[in-house]
Amino acid sequence: MASNSRRNMSSAWTQQQNKDFERALALYDKDTKDRWQNIARFVEGKSAEDVKRHYEILLADLQQIEAGRVPFPNYKTSSRKLHELQ
């Protein structure tokens, strides 16, 4: 079994790793053979198990957002700027 320090290292994702993960997801869809191994090759320092778990967490987060269980952030935007965005 992996030590806690190793587990913590593999669970922390850098901004670059997340970007690489997203790009790899776009290349390898759910029907791709050895999908998680292929994606892991794009994400330095992550195993196939790491990227699969990261994907599962992403899906769970999306489900929470779509179900309305995640509140909108309270951004400091003026009503004028908000109107301009619409």
Long-range contacts (C-beta under 8 A, 24 or more apart in sequence): 10-45, 10-46, 10-47, 10-50, 11-50, 13-46, 13-54, 16-44, 17-43, 17-44, 17-45, 17-46, 20-44, 21-46, 21-51, 21-54, 24-51, 25-55
